[in-house]
Amino acid sequence: MNNTKSLIIYFSRADENYFDGKTKDLDKGNTEIVAEYIKDITDSDIFKVEPLVEYSKEYTKCISEAKERIKTHDAPIKSNISDISSYDTIYIGTPVYWGKMPEELVTALKVLNFEGKTIRPFITHEGSGEAEIPAQIKEICQGANVLDSLVLVGSTVKSSKPIVENWI
């Protein structure tokens, strides 16, 4: 990595998640694990987007809540980043919720000025690939150069640090 200043903005959820046709409790969300790899590799600053109203710990309830938040665009967050002007590269990390980013991440991103920034998306999923997320990021991050996404199957992230290093 060159001498540019970078920031990681991500959303991640632990608790009960979907893996290989079944659910499993996680102490840490998959996207958070990847965000931490990127921080370790790049020494980037990091910001976790946290919902003001927590999602259910139960997977099936969580996905229903996520669908409703995406539909209504109602997803307040605990805190936001007010200024990203000192950063050249922004890593945006997200799981896939109903083919999109969690609405809380949209809430965090839509108030920022991405003019002239380089965006490096990273996406975790359990079968849906990158879905509509690259298009969403391009729409929200007007004026930025959005590079190709790193797309990882969530159940493989614990062994994916070499893949992340290669992507960086």
N, C-alpha and C positions, 0 to 999 in steps of 0.2 A: 504494500500500500504506500502511496506517496505521502507527502506531508500535509495533506488536506485534513481539515477537522470534520469529523463525522459524528452522526447521532443515530441511535437506534430507537425507533418508536414502534412499539408492538402491543398487541393484545394477546393474552393467553389465559386459559382456564384450566385449572386442575380438577380435582374431584372425579366423578364418574364420567368416563369417556368411552368411545366406541373403538374397538380393535378386533379385526378379523372375525366379524360376525357376532361378537359378544362385547359386553361392557367390562371395564376394568377401572379401579380407583387409582388416580394419579396424585402423587404428592406435589408435583410440579407439572404445568402444562407443557405440551410438546413445543409450542412456539417459543415459550420462555427458555427452554433448553437451547434452542437454536440461537436465540438472541444472546444468551450468555456465551455461546461459542464465538459469535461475531465480536462481542465485546473483548473476549480474551485475545482473539487474533488481531483485532484492529485498534484496541484501546479507545474505542468510541465511547462517547457519553451514551447513556441509556435512559429511556423513559417508558414505563409500563402504563398503558391506558387501563384504568380501572373503572368499572361501572359504579355509578352511584347506588343503583339497585342491583345487588348481587344476583347472579343466576342461581337457580336451584342446583344443589349438589347432585341431584338425580338426573341422569342423562336424558331420559324421555321428556321430563318437565323442562329441562334446559333448552332442548331444541324447539319446543313449543314457544317458550319465552323468546328465543332468538328470532323465530319466524314472525312473531307479533311485532317485535322491535324493528325489524327490517321493514315490515309492512307499514308501520306508523311513523317511522323515522324518529321515534321517541326513545332516546338512549342517553340520558345525561351521564356525565362522568365526574369522578371525584375531583380531579384537577386537570388542567390543560397546560400545554407549553404555549407561552405567549409570543416567543420570539425565536426563530430559527435562523436569523440572519448571519450568525457567525459560523454556520455549518455549510460545507460544500456538498457533502454526500449524506443522504438520509436513507437509512435502511428501514424499510417498513415491513413489519412481520405480522402475519395473520393466519389464523386457522380459516377453514372454509365453513361458513354457516349458510346453508340453503343456496349454495353457489356464489355467495358474496362474502364480503368482509363483515365481521360483527359490526352492528350499527354504532357501537361505542367508538370504534376506531374511525369510522366515518365522521362522527361528531368531533373527535380530536383533530382530524386532518383538515376538515373543511374551513377552519378559521385561520389556517396558516398560509403564508406567502411562499410558494415554491418556485418563484421566478428564478431561473438560472441554476437551480439545484440539480444534482444527479440523484435519482431515486433508484435504489436497489431493493426490489421486493423479495421477500422470502415467505413461502406459503407452506403450511403443513395441512395435510388432509389424510383421509383414510379411504380414498377411492375416487374422489371427485376431481383430482388434478388441480390445476390452477383456476378452473371454473371461470367466472366473470371478473375475477379480481384484477388482472392487469388492465382491463378496460375501465374499471372503477377508479383505479389509481390514476390513470391518465386523465380521466374526467375531473377528478378532485384536485390533482396536483398540476394545475394549469401552469405552463411556462417551464416545466421541469423536463429534463431528459430522463425518461423512464427506461431503464435497461431491462434485459430479460430477467425473469424471475428464477430464483432457486426454489424448486418444488420438491418437497420431501414427504414421504409417507410417514405419518405421525408415529406409528409403531416402530419405526426404524431410527428415530432421531438420536437415541442414546448411543448409536454406533456411527453416526454420520459426521462427526467432527472433521475427518479427512475430506469428505465431500464439500463441506462448508469452506475449509481451507483452500481447496482447489478452486472453488467459485470466487472467492475473494481475490 
